[in-house]
């Protein structure tokens, strides 16, 4: 469907841009244009956009912070929604409800301001709550599954509530990745514990220091590969002698070998090619087939993909 050929299928108050470059909206700073692009400022706006697009038969992609993804050089067909729904509120029994577009780091700071502990690990996650639920994000030994009580999910036009065990969390996986209907988390309830704000902030400061010391500051999408059972992907890449390897402006980080960084004007094709080169070299060196953690979205990843 071509929305410009007639009446727009989206809510009247929604500003929809055409051919918006997605490199502006990803932490890799890579990606071609979206056919259509809109911003959702609340969970209700996000659900309205998703439902309107589904009714019109328009494919839809939701981006949060744009981390953990690689957008193709030829862009993304259909509507891309930038999820900026960020409302948070306290609930009884040290619980909180947050919309899915809030950054995990901001959620951790909100917890500290309100004396709610358990969310400190969020300072190490460069993404949103919604993306963290989708991929069971975690760091410093804590994952989103450890604090999530339930999530409200848009799925094929319906809004459904899924409790923790319904989401079948595993390492960097959730049921949302395989569930039919293109499910999108709208908001979630999480369980925290009470603590003094200063004590929470102190832990967050230490976790932030650990992240700065161990992860590259250059533009990246976060960890490229899932850690194999009982091992670390970064160690395997380093052992294969690949630290610092470049393909155009894409480079395996000198600091952490499970990160690929954009040294200037890297393309999705260059990054994709370096990922394939890395997997082949690790398999030849150690016999381990690395699973890719980041998501490939859109079109234009070179001849290999």
C-alpha positions in Angstrom: 0.0 0.0 0.0 1.2 3.6 -0.7 -0.2 5.8 2.1 0.6 8.9 0.1 -1.9 7.8 -2.6 -4.9 8.5 -0.5 -5.9 9.0 3.1 -3.2 8.3 5.6 -3.9 5.1 7.6 -2.3 6.5 10.7 -3.8 8.6 13.5 -4.4 12.2 12.4 -2.2 13.7 15.0 0.8 11.6 14.1 3.6 13.2 12.1 4.9 10.6 9.6 8.1 11.3 7.7 9.1 9.7 4.4 12.6 8.4 3.6 14.0 9.2 7.1 17.7 8.0 7.3 17.9 5.4 10.1 21.6 5.9 10.7 20.4 8.9 12.8 18.5 6.5 15.0 20.9 3.6 15.7 23.9 3.4 18.0 25.9 1.9 15.1 25.1 5.1 13.1 24.5 2.8 10.1 21.4 2.2 8.0 19.5 3.4 5.0 16.1 5.1 5.0 12.7 4.0 6.3 9.9 4.3 3.8 7.9 5.9 6.6 9.0 7.0 10.1 7.0 8.1 13.2 7.7 8.7 16.9 5.5 7.3 19.6 5.6 9.3 22.8 3.4 7.0 24.9 2.4 3.3 25.0 -1.0 4.2 23.8 0.4 6.0 20.8 2.7 3.0 20.1 -0.3 0.7 20.1 -2.4 2.9 17.9 0.4 3.1 15.3 0.9 -0.6 15.4 -2.8 -1.3 15.0 -3.3 1.2 12.2 -0.4 -0.1 10.2 -1.5 -3.7 10.7 -5.0 -2.9 9.5 -3.6 -1.2 6.4 -1.3 -4.2 5.7 1.9 -2.0 6.2 4.9 -3.8 7.7 6.1 -2.2 10.9 9.4 -2.1 12.8 9.8 -0.7 16.3 13.1 0.8 17.3 14.0 1.9 20.8 17.5 3.3 21.3 18.6 1.5 18.1 21.2 -0.6 19.9 21.6 -4.4 19.3 20.5 -3.9 15.7 22.1 -3.5 12.3 20.0 -1.7 9.7 20.7 -2.6 6.1 22.2 0.0 3.7 19.0 -0.1 1.6 16.8 0.7 4.6 13.6 -0.7 5.9 10.3 -1.1 4.0 7.0 0.1 5.6 6.8 2.1 8.8 9.5 2.4 11.4 8.4 3.6 14.8 10.8 5.2 17.2 9.5 4.2 20.7 9.9 7.1 23.1 7.3 6.1 25.6 9.0 6.7 29.0 6.4 7.1 31.7 7.2 5.4 35.1 5.2 5.2 38.2 5.5 3.5 41.6 3.2 0.7 42.7 2.6 -0.9 46.1 5.0 -3.5 47.4 8.1 -1.9 45.9 6.9 -2.5 42.4 7.0 -0.1 39.5 5.3 0.2 36.1 7.3 1.6 33.2 6.6 2.2 29.5 8.7 0.2 27.1 10.6 3.2 25.5 12.4 4.2 28.6 16.2 3.6 28.6 17.4 1.0 31.0 19.9 3.5 32.4 17.2 6.1 33.0 15.1 3.4 34.7 18.0 2.6 37.0 18.4 6.3 37.9 14.6 6.6 38.5 14.9 3.7 40.9 17.7 5.3 42.8 15.8 8.6 43.1 12.8 6.7 44.6 14.8 4.3 46.8 14.0 1.2 44.7 17.0 -1.2 44.2 17.4 -4.1 41.8 17.5 -2.1 38.6 21.1 -1.0 38.9 22.3 -3.4 36.2 20.4 -1.1 33.7 23.3 1.3 33.6 25.2 -1.3 31.6 22.5 -1.8 29.0 22.5 0.7 26.1 18.9 0.1 25.2 15.3 0.4 26.2 13.0 -1.6 28.5 11.1 -3.0 25.5 14.2 -4.2 23.8 15.5 -5.7 27.0 12.3 -7.7 27.4 12.5 -8.9 23.8 16.1 -10.1 24.1 16.2 -10.8 27.9 19.1 -8.3 28.1 21.4 -8.3 31.1 24.8 -7.6 32.5 26.8 -7.8 35.7 25.1 -11.1 36.4 21.5 -9.8 36.3 18.9 -10.1 33.4 15.6 -8.5 32.9 13.9 -11.8 33.7 15.2 -11.4 37.3 13.0 -8.3 37.9 10.1 -8.5 35.5 6.7 -9.4 36.9 4.6 -9.0 33.8 4.5 -7.2 30.5 1.6 -5.8 28.5 2.2 -6.7 24.9 0.6 -5.6 21.6 0.1 -8.7 19.5 -1.8 -8.6 16.2 -4.1 -5.8 17.3 -4.8 -7.1 20.8 -3.2 -6.0 24.1 -2.4 -9.0 26.2 -0.7 -9.4 29.6 2.1 -12.0 29.8 3.5 -13.0 33.2 7.2 -13.8 33.6 6.9 -17.5 33.1 4.8 -17.0 29.9 7.7 -15.2 28.3 9.9 -18.3 28.5 13.1 -16.3 29.2 16.5 -17.9 28.4 19.9 -16.5 27.7 19.3 -13.5 25.4 15.9 -15.0 24.3 12.2 -14.6 25.1 9.0 -16.0 23.6 8.5 -12.6 21.9 11.2 -13.6 19.4 9.2 -16.6 18.1 5.6 -15.8 18.9 3.3 -15.2 15.9 1.7 -11.8 15.4 4.8 -9.6 15.6 4.4 -8.9 19.4 5.7 -5.6 20.9 6.1 -4.9 24.6 4.2 -1.7 25.5 4.9 -1.5 29.3 6.0 -3.7 32.1 5.7 -4.2 35.9 8.9 -4.9 37.8 9.8 -6.0 41.3 12.3 -3.9 43.2 13.4 -3.8 46.8 13.7 -0.8 49.1 17.1 0.7 49.8 18.7 4.1 50.6 19.1 6.2 47.4 22.8 6.9 48.2 23.6 3.2 48.5 21.9 2.5 45.2 23.8 5.4 43.5 27.1 4.1 44.8 26.5 0.7 43.3 25.5 2.3 40.0 28.6 4.4 39.9 30.8 1.3 40.3 28.9 -0.6 37.6 29.2 2.4 35.3 33.0 2.4 35.9 33.2 -1.3 35.1 31.4 -0.8 31.9 33.6 2.1 30.8 36.7 0.1 31.6 35.6 -3.0 29.6 33.6 -1.7 26.6 34.6 0.5 23.7 33.4 4.1 23.6 33.1 4.1 19.8 29.8 3.7 18.0 28.7 0.1 18.2 25.6 -2.1 18.6 26.8 -3.8 21.8 27.8 -7.4 21.9 27.8 -9.0 18.4 27.7 -12.7 19.4 26.0 -14.6 22.2 28.4 -16.2 24.6 28.6 -20.0 24.0 27.8 -22.2 27.1 30.7 -22.0 29.6 32.8 -19.6 27.4 32.9 -16.0 26.2 32.6 -15.0 22.6 35.1 -12.2 23.0 37.7 -14.6 24.2 37.2 -16.9 21.2 37.5 -14.0 18.8 40.6 -12.7 20.5 42.1 -16.2 20.5 41.5 -16.4 16.8 43.8 -13.3 16.4 41.0 -11.0 15.2 41.2 -8.0 17.6 41.6 -4.8 15.5 40.7 -6.5 12.2 39.0 -4.0 9.9 36.7 -4.2 6.9 36.4 -0.7 5.6 35.4 1.5 8.5 34.1 -1.5 10.5 36.6 -2.8 13.1 36.7 -5.5 15.8 37.3 -3.5 18.9 40.9 -3.4 20.4 39.3 -3.2 23.8 36.7 -6.0 23.7 36.7 -8.5 20.8 32.9 -9.1 21.0 32.3 -5.6 19.8 32.5 -4.3 16.2 32.9 -0.5 16.1 32.1 2.1 13.4 35.4 4.0 12.9 33.8 6.6 10.6 31.5 5.7 7.8 31.0 2.0 8.1 28.3 0.4 6.0 26.0 -2.5 6.9 27.7 -4.5 4.2 31.1 -3.9 5.8 29.9 -4.9 9.2 28.0 -7.9 7.9 31.1 -9.0 6.0 33.3 -8.7 9.2 30.8 -10.7 11.2 30.9 -13.5 8.7 34.7 -13.4 8.5 34.8 -13.5 12.3 32.5 -16.5 12.6 34.4 -18.4 10.0 37.8 -17.7 11.7 36.5 -18.7 15.1 35.0 -21.9 13.8 38.3 -22.8 12.1 40.3 -22.0 15.2 38.2 -23.5 18.0 35.4 -25.4 16.3 32.8 -23.1 17.9 30.0 -21.8 15.7 29.1 -18.3 17.2 25.5 -17.3 17.3 24.8 -13.7 16.3 23.1 -11.6 19.1 22.3 -8.5 17.1 19.2 -8.3 14.8 19.5 -7.7 11.1 16.7 -5.4 10.0 15.8 -4.3 6.5 17.7 -4.7 3.2 21.2 -4.2 1.9 23.8 -6.4 3.8 26.1 -7.1 0.8 26.4 -10.3 -1.3 26.9 -12.6 1.6 23.4 -12.1 3.2 
